[in-house]
Amino acid sequence: MIGRTGRVTGRVAPGTVGEVILQIRGGSEAFYAYASEPGVVIEKGVKVRVDDHQPPLVVFVSPVEPTRPVPQDRPARSLIQDTIRPPSPPPHHSYT
């Protein structure tokens, strides 16, 4: 198993169980997949290599081709925040 290549069919990411399809015994089989490197995200369709195998159906994989970095989440902005001016202070009146 170690050294075989396959394709990710279910996203491999920290805290989740991914899935890869490997050619084995004259057919294709699905395996539960985890990234070999902690914190790595491997998207669906990426070609991977098996670095470790825990029978019967768990593999640890790494991408064969370099993957693009996953964009970091940005704070959400509201269109309303972009179009409304902050309120101005009320005018000061002197009644003396």
BELLIN-V669630 format. One record per residue. RES is the residue in one small letter. BURIAL is b if it has 24 or more other ideal C-beta (glycine too) atoms within 12 Angstrom, else e. Layout:
BEGIN
{{RES	BURIAL} {RES	BURIAL}}
END
This chain:
BEGIN
{{m	b} {i	e} {g	e} {r	b} {t	b} {g	b} {r	b} {v	b} {t	b} {g	b} {r	b} {v	b} {a	b} {p	e} {g	e} {t	e} {v	e} {g	b} {e	b} {v	b} {i	b} {l	b} {q	e} {i	e} {r	e} {g	e} {g	e} {s	e} {e	e} {a	e} {f	b} {y	b} {a	b} {y	b} {a	b} {s	e} {e	e} {p	e} {g	e} {v	b} {v	b} {i	b} {e	e} {k	e} {g	e} {v	b} {k	b} {v	b} {r	b} {v	b} {d	b} {d	e} {h	b} {q	e} {p	e} {p	e} {l	e} {v	e} {v	b} {f	b} {v	b} {s	b} {p	b} {v	e} {e	e} {p	e} {t	b} {r	e} {p	e} {v	e} {p	e} {q	e} {d	e} {r	e} {p	e} {a	e} {r	e} {s	e} {l	e} {i	e} {q	e} {d	e} {t	e} {i	e} {r	e} {p	e} {p	e} {s	e} {p	e} {p	e} {p	e} {h	e} {h	e} {s	e} {y	e} {t	e}}
END
